[in-house]
Amino acid sequence: MQEAAKNLLLVLVALFPIVDPLGGSPFFLALTSEYAPEARKALSWRIAMNSFFLLVGSYFVGTYVLAFFGISLPVVQVGGGLIVIATGWTLLKQRDDEKHDVHRTVQPQDTFRQAFYPLTMPLTVGPGSTSVAITLGANAALHHSYHPLTILAALIGMVLIAISILLCYGFADGLARILGATGMTVTMQLSSFFLVCMSLHWCADCLERDQSIAGVGNAAFWLTNALFL
């Protein structure tokens, strides 16, 4: 029982700061600003569910999937980090009139098309979250051989994280009312800038730890510069 409690605490402490649903709420609002409140709440439910299943899949089978395809964990981090960099850079450069033009083209039936990409993966559960979940699952399998209490503790921790995503995204309108239009613009720009910086740090850290993918990383950075700068 004590080991299960430790595993629950470990999952929460390791994953919650990286998922950071409160910090992700400005991005959620920016990408759904023209949606009706009901559609936004429904979308937050879908993102929370997607995030839960993605974390569970990464925790329990992520290691085996990567091994099957011969992909190393640093490659996943670099690839996901580049996607996040591209998304953050696009939001950082986007003008208000462009945002309105984009959102006016969104039809009601398109509400859930963004639910998994990019709102769940990589903006909510990104490369950092998946890599940590995979590492936690591999360590749990090594030390506890997936004891039922360990599995239950991990699932409870991920349910709590999904609930926090639901609450932060579902009630993000309140944040917008408190900050106002100018405050949301400033928050969005700062968040986008820090998102790009954190993603660059992920990629640089992976390249530093695994020199075997340095060539791939350099090529990917060159391609990102050509497309987005």
C-alpha positions as CSV (number, residue, x, y, z in Angstrom):
1,M,0.0,0.0,0.0
2,Q,2.8,2.3,0.8
3,E,4.5,1.6,-2.5
4,A,1.2,2.4,-4.3
5,A,0.9,5.7,-2.5
6,K,4.5,6.5,-3.5
7,N,3.7,5.7,-7.1
8,L,0.6,7.9,-7.1
9,L,2.6,10.8,-5.7
10,L,5.4,10.1,-8.2
11,V,3.0,10.2,-11.2
12,L,1.4,13.4,-10.0
13,V,4.7,15.2,-9.2
14,A,6.4,14.1,-12.4
15,L,3.6,14.7,-14.9
16,F,1.5,17.5,-13.6
17,P,4.1,20.3,-13.9
18,I,4.9,19.2,-17.4
19,V,1.3,18.8,-18.6
20,D,0.6,22.2,-16.9
21,P,-3.1,22.6,-17.8
22,L,-3.3,26.0,-16.3
23,G,-0.4,27.3,-18.4
24,G,-2.0,25.6,-21.5
25,S,-5.4,27.3,-21.0
26,P,-4.3,30.5,-22.9
27,F,-3.4,28.3,-26.0
28,F,-6.7,26.5,-25.7
29,L,-8.6,29.8,-25.7
30,A,-6.5,31.2,-28.6
31,L,-7.3,28.2,-30.8
32,T,-11.0,28.1,-29.8
33,S,-11.8,31.8,-29.3
34,E,-14.7,31.8,-31.9
35,Y,-16.2,28.6,-30.5
36,A,-19.5,28.7,-28.6
37,P,-19.0,28.1,-24.8
38,E,-20.9,24.8,-25.0
39,A,-18.6,23.6,-27.9
40,R,-15.5,24.7,-25.9
41,K,-16.6,22.7,-22.8
42,A,-17.4,19.7,-25.0
43,L,-13.9,20.0,-26.5
44,S,-12.3,20.3,-23.1
45,W,-14.0,16.9,-22.2
46,R,-12.6,15.4,-25.4
47,I,-9.1,16.7,-24.7
48,A,-9.1,15.5,-21.1
49,M,-10.1,12.0,-22.3
50,N,-7.5,12.0,-25.1
51,S,-4.9,13.1,-22.6
52,F,-5.8,10.3,-20.2
53,F,-5.6,7.6,-22.8
54,L,-2.4,9.0,-24.3
55,L,-0.7,9.1,-20.9
56,V,-2.0,5.6,-20.1
57,G,-0.8,4.2,-23.4
58,S,2.6,5.9,-23.0
59,Y,2.9,4.5,-19.4
60,F,2.0,0.9,-20.1
61,V,3.0,0.2,-23.7
62,G,5.1,3.2,-24.8
63,T,8.4,1.4,-24.3
64,Y,7.3,-1.7,-26.3
65,V,6.0,0.5,-29.2
66,L,9.3,2.4,-29.5
67,A,11.3,-0.8,-29.3
68,F,9.1,-2.4,-32.0
69,F,9.7,0.4,-34.4
70,G,13.3,0.9,-33.4
71,I,12.8,4.5,-32.2
72,S,14.7,5.9,-29.3
73,L,13.1,8.1,-26.7
74,P,15.3,11.2,-27.6
75,V,14.1,11.0,-31.2
76,V,10.5,11.2,-30.0
77,Q,11.4,14.2,-27.8
78,V,13.1,16.0,-30.6
79,G,10.3,15.3,-33.1
80,G,7.6,16.3,-30.7
81,G,9.6,19.4,-29.7
82,L,9.9,20.5,-33.3
83,I,6.1,20.3,-33.7
84,V,5.6,22.4,-30.5
85,I,8.2,24.9,-31.8
86,A,6.3,25.3,-35.1
87,T,3.0,25.7,-33.3
88,G,4.3,28.2,-30.8
89,W,6.1,30.2,-33.5
90,T,2.9,30.3,-35.7
91,L,0.9,31.6,-32.7
92,L,3.6,34.1,-31.9
93,K,3.6,35.6,-35.4
94,Q,-0.1,35.5,-35.9
95,R,-1.9,38.9,-36.0
96,D,-5.4,39.4,-34.5
97,D,-7.0,39.8,-37.9
98,E,-5.5,36.6,-39.1
99,K,-6.8,34.7,-36.0
100,H,-10.3,36.0,-36.7
101,D,-10.1,35.0,-40.4
102,V,-9.0,31.5,-39.5
103,H,-11.7,31.0,-36.8
104,R,-14.5,32.3,-39.1
105,T,-13.9,29.4,-41.4
106,V,-14.4,26.8,-38.7
107,Q,-17.7,25.0,-39.0
108,P,-19.7,23.5,-36.1
109,Q,-19.0,20.0,-37.4
110,D,-15.2,20.8,-37.3
111,T,-15.3,21.3,-33.5
112,F,-13.5,18.0,-32.6
113,R,-11.1,18.0,-35.5
114,Q,-8.5,19.8,-33.4
115,A,-9.2,17.8,-30.3
116,F,-6.3,15.4,-30.7
117,Y,-4.0,17.4,-32.9
118,P,-2.8,19.9,-31.9
119,L,-4.8,20.5,-28.7
120,T,-4.1,17.2,-27.1
121,M,-0.9,16.2,-28.8
122,P,1.5,18.1,-28.6
123,L,0.1,21.2,-26.8
124,T,-1.4,19.4,-23.7
125,V,0.4,16.1,-23.6
126,G,3.6,16.9,-25.4
127,P,7.0,15.2,-25.9
128,G,8.0,15.9,-22.3
129,S,4.9,14.4,-20.9
130,T,5.0,11.3,-23.0
131,S,8.7,10.7,-22.4
132,V,8.2,11.0,-18.6
133,A,5.2,8.7,-18.8
134,I,7.2,6.1,-20.7
135,T,10.1,6.4,-18.2
136,L,7.7,6.0,-15.2
137,G,6.1,3.0,-16.8
138,A,9.4,1.3,-17.6
139,N,10.6,1.9,-14.0
140,A,7.4,0.6,-12.6
141,A,7.6,-2.6,-14.7
142,L,11.2,-3.1,-13.7
143,H,10.7,-2.7,-9.9
144,H,7.2,-3.8,-9.3
145,S,6.3,-5.9,-12.4
146,Y,3.0,-4.0,-12.7
147,H,1.5,-5.0,-9.3
148,P,-2.3,-4.3,-9.3
149,L,-1.9,-1.6,-6.6
150,T,0.8,0.1,-8.6
151,I,-1.4,0.0,-11.7
152,L,-4.3,1.4,-9.8
153,A,-2.2,4.2,-8.3
154,A,-0.9,5.2,-11.7
155,L,-4.4,5.2,-13.2
156,I,-5.7,7.4,-10.3
157,G,-2.9,9.8,-10.8
158,M,-3.6,10.1,-14.5
159,V,-7.4,10.5,-13.8
160,L,-6.5,13.4,-11.5
161,I,-4.4,15.0,-14.2
162,A,-7.2,14.6,-16.8
163,I,-9.7,16.2,-14.3
164,S,-7.3,19.2,-13.9
165,I,-7.2,19.5,-17.7
166,L,-11.0,19.5,-17.9
167,L,-11.3,22.1,-15.2
168,C,-8.6,24.5,-16.5
169,Y,-9.8,24.2,-20.1
170,G,-13.5,24.1,-19.4
171,F,-13.4,27.2,-17.3
172,A,-10.8,29.1,-19.3
173,D,-13.5,31.6,-20.2
174,G,-13.3,33.0,-16.7
175,L,-9.6,33.6,-17.2
176,A,-10.3,35.5,-20.4
177,R,-12.9,37.7,-18.6
178,I,-10.5,38.5,-15.8
179,L,-7.6,39.4,-18.1
180,G,-9.6,41.2,-20.8
181,A,-8.7,41.3,-24.5
182,T,-5.3,43.1,-23.9
183,G,-4.3,40.9,-21.1
184,M,-5.1,37.8,-23.1
185,T,-3.1,39.0,-26.0
186,V,-0.1,39.7,-23.7
187,T,-0.5,36.3,-22.0
188,M,-0.8,34.5,-25.3
189,Q,2.3,36.2,-26.8
190,L,4.4,35.5,-23.6
191,S,3.1,31.9,-23.4
192,S,4.0,31.3,-27.1
193,F,7.5,32.7,-26.6
194,F,8.1,30.5,-23.5
195,L,6.6,27.5,-25.4
196,V,9.2,27.9,-28.2
197,C,12.0,28.4,-25.6
198,M,11.0,25.3,-23.6
199,S,10.7,23.2,-26.8
200,L,14.2,24.3,-28.0
201,H,15.5,23.4,-24.5
202,W,13.9,19.9,-24.9
203,C,15.5,19.4,-28.3
204,A,18.9,20.7,-27.2
205,D,18.9,18.6,-24.1
206,C,18.1,15.4,-26.1
207,L,20.8,16.2,-28.7
208,E,23.3,16.7,-25.9
209,R,22.5,13.5,-24.2
210,D,22.3,11.4,-27.4
211,Q,25.0,12.3,-29.9
212,S,23.8,9.6,-32.3
213,I,20.8,11.7,-33.4
214,A,22.7,15.0,-33.7
215,G,22.7,14.8,-37.5
216,V,19.0,14.2,-37.5
217,G,18.4,17.1,-35.1
218,N,20.5,19.5,-37.2
219,A,18.6,18.6,-40.3
220,A,15.3,19.0,-38.5
221,F,16.3,22.4,-37.2
222,W,17.3,23.5,-40.7
223,L,14.0,22.4,-42.1
224,T,12.1,24.2,-39.3
225,N,14.1,27.4,-40.0
226,A,13.3,27.1,-43.7
227,L,9.6,26.6,-43.1
228,F,8.8,29.0,-40.2
229,L,11.4,31.7,-40.0
